Amino acid sequence: MPEPTKLPVPVPSQDPKKKKSEEKPDEDVKDAAAKKKDEEKEGEELSEEDLQLKNELEMLIERLRELDTKLYRPALETLRTLIRTSTSSMTSVPKPLKFLHPHYPGLQTLYETWPVSDDKSLFADILSVLAMTYSDTQPRGTLRYRLLSASLQPSSPLSEPGSWGHEYVRHLAAELGEEYNSRELDEAGVEKESEEESTVPGTVDDLRNLAIECATFLLQHNAEPDAVDLLEELEIVDKVVEIVDENTYERVCQYMIRCVNLLPPPDDVSFLRTAHLIYAKHNKFPQALALSIRLGDQDLIRKDFNAPANPSMKKQLAFLLARAQVPKEWLEAPAEDGMDDGETELPEDLLECLSNTRLSTQFKEFGKELNVLEPKSLEDVYKSHLENTRTATANVDSAKANLAGTFVNAFVNAGFGNDKLMAKAEEGNSWVYKNKDHGMLSATASLGLSVLWDTDEGLSQVDKYTYSSEEHIKAGAFLAFGILNSGVRTEADAALALLGEYVENKSVSLKTSAIIGLGLAYAGAQRADIMDLVLPYVADEGVSMEIASLTSLALGFIFVGSGNGEIASTILQTLMEREDKYLDEKWARYMVLGLSLLYLGLQEGADATIATLKAIEHQIAQTAAVLVDMCSFAGTGNVLKVQELLHYCDEHIDKSPKEKKDDKDTTPEEPPKDDTFQAFAVIGIALVAMGEEIGSEMSLRQFNHLMHYGEPIVRKAVPLALGLVSASNPQLPIMDTLSKYSHDNDLQVALNAIFAMGLIGAGTNNARLAQMLRQLAGYYYKEPDCLFMVRIAQGLVHMGKGTITINPFFSDRSIMSRTAVAGLLATLTAFTDAKGFILDRYHWMLYFLVPAMYPRFLMTLDEELNNIPVTVRVGQAVDVVGQAGKPRTISGFQTHSTPVRLGTTERAELATEEYIPFAHVLEGFVILQKNPGWEKEDKMDI
């Protein structure tokens, strides 16, 4: 026995451990002897039955070594039967495999001596099973002998891999993945140690065919995730479409959809497309359409929408498209298609569902059911008597307080059209005149929020302000038109008719209000006629940077996620040609945001634009590159993108301009470096991570580090990122973190943290947040800016009296609304320079939140679209993907009668089987069909 390596010691004679180490070989000998004794003892302890099995197996092996070939087949068949029928506990190795383990090397040698025959094929099949016990020393033996067996018997069918049991198939699947990856590395020229013994025969096609066999077995035995993983590893995940059946497809699709956020491009898209194919094949129209919307594929959306023949199902799909703000022009088949099912004109009832025209009346009905129709006054929200204000004689800026009241009133009473300040004000409306200059603009525009989505009543209420001689009031009315039409499409096209003529107005205020009004009214509509109308102002060097940038933003809203080349090239051209002094302005960030919104969710679709931006010499190019990059991967949870954005945040940028050494120094003075891109990189981390729960949680830790070690610009953006990652979803850890930041020494950080508190609580009526904000109102009573922001946050928390959400994810948090993300990003961009925008005269930018606002309800309708109350259970959504059986999808539920209010992380399910829903997710408008079998069951019970 070789002597163990001794540790080097300075003086051998003084080593106390020397004696011990010399004794070690004797100990090893003792151990070996003891082990042998144990084995003998174990042999003695074998039960009579086990001993008989062991002797029988050894006899069969002896038969295989004999010269008489006629003995081989019966011996092999008996071996196969013994191995297959052996049963043991889950934790122990089956007895035949245990007893045959020592004979495996000898059997391998024997196998090589046999001539090619059917017997040899069966022998290889048995060796394949025995190889499982040698997988640590001879890798991929199971797969090697399986493929050898197949090659020896190409004509007659081989036994199914599943006939050897579940564990064998799982073992084979693992080795298939290893072998495939090994061959991929070989092709890539990566050197690896030779493994002559385990050389696996067969082509890649052989591996893939075997993988499909294994996957089929796994699908039949409730191991859907294993089957999908195997096919993905061999890059043939699309083959799963052919092998799923009506019992397995649902679980396969659910697993694949949950994997999407964890996969790198382009695998994520291929998984979505494969799941879509399965749903379409099994006529699951809403699920298929939901995936088409996620893919943003115009042709697929039209195909899915036109697939069902049932008119009620079509209406349900129309509601889903309306929620996602998909342009209705996409659904009309192009003339050159010559398609029969794509009608050029959609029926009236479908258009009504697609256009969201019922949203306002249904929302008011919802408010009536919840008993929140009564308008709330400012004092109902502030509850000043509970504030801990230290002195009553605090210096309050009344104009600023009135302005804050304008926004609070607008957000709290949004959509109900009956607030006390604006909609129900007396003739000559005194509230507008209680604001100064630009305050009048925001006050008039707030009326649009009060009559949100109500295109009939709202237009007449706003119209009277368009005749005002006061320019700011008129501009506010234009903005109000845009706000009230947001998300609703009407045949009349009133917003374009009213605002279109003012786009050319000489007044900057009227012009920008008309353009932004169009952007809000037609967000996501992708209307070419509006592009033709306003695009010239982006390139026109005669207009100010403010007009050019806000036009760019409006186009970003309208063409969000479209990748429109004409708009993109115009904005890029402008960035190249404009003088540096214009690009240095704060407005430039809105120009590049408009460009970025075009690529929202397009992933690699933005690569060409990012490459073009590198050619721009001005510093704005870096901000633009960060924005375009983060928008293109919005909501994907892409880890590599998050890491890339984190790298931007750790740069230290010296902002001081380089001074001349002396008078003789002729080098031009360099402008201070712009670090705005770092603020957007922080928001970008939240934007990319927010689509996926684990990524969102991980991002919180990163924000904590950035807050500790980041530059001032980075620290300022962290609260905004926290607000975005958890919009309308007040989680305790985030709430407490923001509460801490709201007392920060840097007032910019505090200001943004207060606003972020409003964002995470938007429309939730969260009592804890409301209390925190009341305390902040007392704390900041001497700081007019911070107090103003506290009021705004209070208005957001009580938005729509707790019935409206701004979370961009819907349909069980599976689809990201691109228009909602655009609205949130535009608002957060204003807060990257709050002093220059929100706290200056551009407070109306708070209305950028409008495209993200949507009722958080579940309304159940019959097939004629009349409201019908049904009992539903509402509880916290539980992730059941990959779990065995049929686990509950909600926990801690309560039973209600519809309509009901749904939280961001809540899910609803029908309490009885009286109705069958057309939708796959109970959220928003759901059409129900009477279950024909329900009444019969009732009668049987009687």
Rosetta blueprint (number, residue, H / E / L):
1 M L
2 P L
3 E L
4 P L
5 T L
6 K L
7 L L
8 P L
9 V L
10 P L
11 V L
12 P H
13 S H
14 Q H
15 D L
16 P L
17 K L
18 K H
19 K H
20 K H
21 S H
22 E H
23 E H
24 K H
25 P H
26 D H
27 E H
28 D H
29 V H
30 K H
31 D H
32 A H
33 A H
34 A H
35 K H
36 K H
37 K H
38 D H
39 E H
40 E H
41 K H
42 E H
43 G H
44 E H
45 E H
46 L L
47 S L
48 E H
49 E H
50 D H
51 L H
52 Q H
53 L H
54 K H
55 N H
56 E H
57 L H
58 E H
59 M H
60 L H
61 I H
62 E H
63 R H
64 L H
65 R H
66 E L
67 L L
68 D L
69 T H
70 K H
71 L H
72 Y H
73 R H
74 P H
75 A H
76 L H
77 E H
78 T H
79 L H
80 R H
81 T H
82 L H
83 I H
84 R H
85 T H
86 S L
87 T L
88 S L
89 S L
90 M L
91 T L
92 S L
93 V L
94 P L
95 K H
96 P H
97 L H
98 K H
99 F H
100 L H
101 H H
102 P H
103 H H
104 Y H
105 P H
106 G H
107 L H
108 Q H
109 T H
110 L H
111 Y H
112 E H
113 T H
114 W L
115 P L
116 V L
117 S L
118 D H
119 D H
120 K H
121 S H
122 L H
123 F H
124 A H
125 D H
126 I H
127 L H
128 S H
129 V H
130 L H
131 A H
132 M H
133 T H
134 Y H
135 S L
136 D L
137 T L
138 Q L
139 P L
140 R L
141 G H
142 T H
143 L H
144 R H
145 Y H
146 R H
147 L H
148 L H
149 S H
150 A H
151 S H
152 L H
153 Q L
154 P L
155 S L
156 S L
157 P L
158 L L
159 S L
160 E L
161 P H
162 G H
163 S H
164 W H
165 G L
166 H H
167 E H
168 Y H
169 V H
170 R H
171 H H
172 L H
173 A H
174 A H
175 E H
176 L H
177 G H
178 E H
179 E H
180 Y H
181 N H
182 S H
183 R H
184 E H
185 L H
186 D H
187 E H
188 A L
189 G L
190 V L
191 E L
192 K L
193 E L
194 S L
195 E L
196 E H
197 E H
198 S H
199 T L
200 V L
201 P L
202 G L
203 T L
204 V H
205 D H
206 D H
207 L H
208 R H
209 N H
210 L H
211 A H
212 I H
213 E H
214 C H
215 A H
216 T H
217 F H
218 L H
219 L H
220 Q H
221 H L
222 N L
223 A L
224 E H
225 P H
226 D H
227 A H
228 V H
229 D H
230 L H
231 L H
232 E H
233 E H
234 L L
235 E L
236 I L
237 V H
238 D H
239 K H
240 V H
241 V H
242 E H
243 I H
244 V L
245 D L
246 E L
247 N L
248 T L
249 Y H
250 E H
251 R H
252 V H
253 C H
254 Q H
255 Y H
256 M H
257 I H
258 R H
259 C H
260 V H
261 N H
262 L H
263 L L
264 P L
265 P L
266 P L
267 D H
268 D H
269 V H
270 S H
271 F H
272 L H
273 R H
274 T H
275 A H
276 H H
277 L H
278 I H
279 Y H
280 A H
281 K H
282 H L
283 N L
284 K L
285 F H
286 P H
287 Q H
288 A H
289 L H
290 A H
291 L H
292 S H
293 I H
294 R H
295 L H
296 G L
297 D L
298 Q H
299 D H
300 L H
301 I H
302 R H
303 K H
304 D H
305 F H
306 N H
307 A L
308 P L
309 A L
310 N L
311 P H
312 S H
313 M H
314 K H
315 K H
316 Q H
317 L H
318 A H
319 F H
320 L H
321 L H
322 A H
323 R H
324 A L
325 Q L
326 V L
327 P L
328 K H
329 E H
330 W H
331 L H
332 E L
333 A L
334 P L
335 A H
336 E H
337 D H
338 G L
339 M L
340 D L
341 D L
342 G L
343 E L
344 T L
345 E L
346 L L
347 P L
348 E H
349 D H
350 L H
351 L H
352 E H
353 C H
354 L H
355 S H
356 N L
357 T L
358 R L
359 L H
360 S H
361 T H
362 Q H
363 F H
364 K H
365 E H
366 F H
367 G H
368 K H
369 E H
370 L L
371 N L
372 V L
373 L L
374 E L
375 P L
376 K L
377 S L
378 L H
379 E H
380 D H
381 V H
382 Y H
383 K L
384 S H
385 H H
386 L H
387 E L
388 N L
389 T L
390 R L
391 T L
392 A L
393 T L
394 A L
395 N L
396 V L
397 D L
398 S H
399 A H
400 K H
401 A H
402 N H
403 L H
404 A H
405 G H
406 T H
407 F H
408 V H
409 N H
410 A H
411 F H
412 V H
413 N L
414 A L
415 G L
416 F L
417 G L
418 N L
419 D L
420 K L
421 L L
422 M L
423 A L
424 K L
425 A L
426 E L
427 E L
428 G L
429 N L
430 S H
431 W H
432 V H
433 Y H
434 K L
435 N L
436 K L
437 D L
438 H H
439 G H
440 M H
441 L H
442 S H
443 A H
444 T H
445 A H
446 S H
447 L H
448 G H
449 L H
450 S H
451 V L
452 L L
453 W L
454 D L
455 T H
456 D H
457 E H
458 G H
459 L H
460 S H
461 Q H
462 V H
463 D H
464 K H
465 Y H
466 T H
467 Y H
468 S L
469 S L
470 E L
471 E H
472 H H
473 I H
474 K H
475 A H
476 G H
477 A H
478 F H
479 L H
480 A H
481 F H
482 G H
483 I H
484 L H
485 N L
486 S L
487 G L
488 V L
489 R L
490 T L
491 E L
492 A L
493 D L
494 A H
495 A H
496 L H
497 A H
498 L H
499 L H
500 G H
501 E L
502 Y L
503 V L
504 E L
505 N L
506 K L
507 S L
508 V H
509 S H
510 L H
511 K H
512 T H
513 S H
514 A H
515 I H
516 I H
517 G H
518 L H
519 G H
520 L H
521 A H
522 Y L
523 A L
524 G L
525 A L
526 Q L
527 R L
528 A H
529 D H
530 I H
531 M H
532 D H
533 L H
534 V H
535 L L
536 P H
537 Y H
538 V H
539 A H
540 D L
541 E L
542 G L
543 V L
544 S L
545 M H
546 E H
547 I H
548 A H
549 S H
550 L H
551 T H
552 S H
553 L H
554 A H
555 L H
556 G H
557 F H
558 I H
559 F L
560 V L
561 G L
562 S L
563 G L
564 N L
565 G H
566 E H
567 I H
568 A H
569 S H
570 T H
571 I H
572 L H
573 Q H
574 T H
575 L H
576 M H
577 E H
578 R L
579 E L
580 D H
581 K H
582 Y H
583 L H
584 D L
585 E L
586 K L
587 W L
588 A H
589 R H
590 Y H
591 M H
592 V H
593 L H
594 G H
595 L H
596 S H
597 L H
598 L L
599 Y L
600 L L
601 G L
602 L L
603 Q H
604 E H
605 G H
606 A H
607 D H
608 A H
609 T H
610 I H
611 A H
612 T H
613 L H
614 K L
615 A L
616 I L
617 E L
618 H L
619 Q L
620 I H
621 A H
622 Q H
623 T H
624 A H
625 A H
626 V H
627 L H
628 V H
629 D H
630 M H
631 C H
632 S H
633 F L
634 A L
635 G L
636 T L
637 G L
638 N L
639 V H
640 L H
641 K H
642 V H
643 Q H
644 E H
645 L H
646 L H
647 H H
648 Y H
649 C H
650 D L
651 E L
652 H L
653 I L
654 D L
655 K L
656 S L
657 P L
658 K L
659 E L
660 K L
661 K L
662 D L
663 D L
664 K L
665 D L
666 T L
667 T L
668 P L
669 E L
670 E L
671 P L
672 P L
673 K L
674 D L
675 D L
676 T H
677 F H
678 Q H
679 A H
680 F H
681 A H
682 V H
683 I H
684 G H
685 I H
686 A H
687 L H
688 V H
689 A H
690 M L
691 G L
692 E L
693 E H
694 I H
695 G H
696 S H
697 E H
698 M H
699 S H
700 L H
701 R H
702 Q H
703 F H
704 N H
705 H H
706 L H
707 M H
708 H H
709 Y H
710 G L
711 E L
712 P H
713 I H
714 V H
715 R H
716 K H
717 A H
718 V H
719 P H
720 L H
721 A H
722 L H
723 G H
724 L H
725 V H
726 S L
727 A L
728 S L
729 N L
730 P L
731 Q L
732 L H
733 P H
734 I H
735 M H
736 D H
737 T H
738 L H
739 S H
740 K H
741 Y H
742 S L
743 H L
744 D L
745 N L
746 D L
747 L H
748 Q H
749 V H
750 A H
751 L H
752 N H
753 A H
754 I H
755 F H
756 A H
757 M H
758 G H
759 L H
760 I H
761 G L
762 A L
763 G L
764 T L
765 N L
766 N L
767 A H
768 R H
769 L H
770 A H
771 Q H
772 M H
773 L H
774 R H
775 Q H
776 L H
777 A H
778 G H
779 Y H
780 Y L
781 Y L
782 K L
783 E L
784 P H
785 D H
786 C H
787 L H
788 F H
789 M H
790 V H
791 R H
792 I H
793 A H
794 Q H
795 G H
796 L H
797 V H
798 H L
799 M H
800 G H
801 K H
802 G H
803 T L
804 I E
805 T E
806 I L
807 N L
808 P L
809 F E
810 F E
811 S L
812 D L
813 R L
814 S L
815 I E
816 M E
817 S L
818 R H
819 T H
820 A H
821 V H
822 A H
823 G H
824 L H
825 L H
826 A H
827 T H
828 L H
829 T H
830 A H
831 F H
832 T L
833 D L
834 A L
835 K L
836 G L
837 F L
838 I L
839 L L
840 D L
841 R L
842 Y L
843 H H
844 W H
845 M H
846 L H
847 Y H
848 F H
849 L H
850 V H
851 P H
852 A H
853 M L
854 Y E
855 P E
856 R L
857 F E
858 L E
859 M E
860 T E
861 L E
862 D L
863 E L
864 E L
865 L L
866 N L
867 N E
868 I L
869 P L
870 V L
871 T E
872 V E
873 R E
874 V E
875 G E
876 Q E
877 A E
878 V L
879 D L
880 V L
881 V L
882 G L
883 Q L
884 A L
885 G L
886 K L
887 P L
888 R L
889 T L
890 I E
891 S E
892 G E
893 F E
894 Q E
895 T E
896 H E
897 S E
898 T L
899 P L
900 V E
901 R E
902 L L
903 G L
904 T L
905 T L
906 E E
907 R E
908 A E
909 E E
910 L E
911 A L
912 T L
913 E L
914 E L
915 Y E
916 I E
917 P E
918 F L
919 A L
920 H L
921 V L
922 L L
923 E L
924 G E
925 F E
926 V E
927 I E
928 L E
929 Q E
930 K E
931 N L
932 P L
933 G L
934 W H
935 E H
936 K H
937 E H
938 D H
939 K H
940 M H
941 D H
942 I L
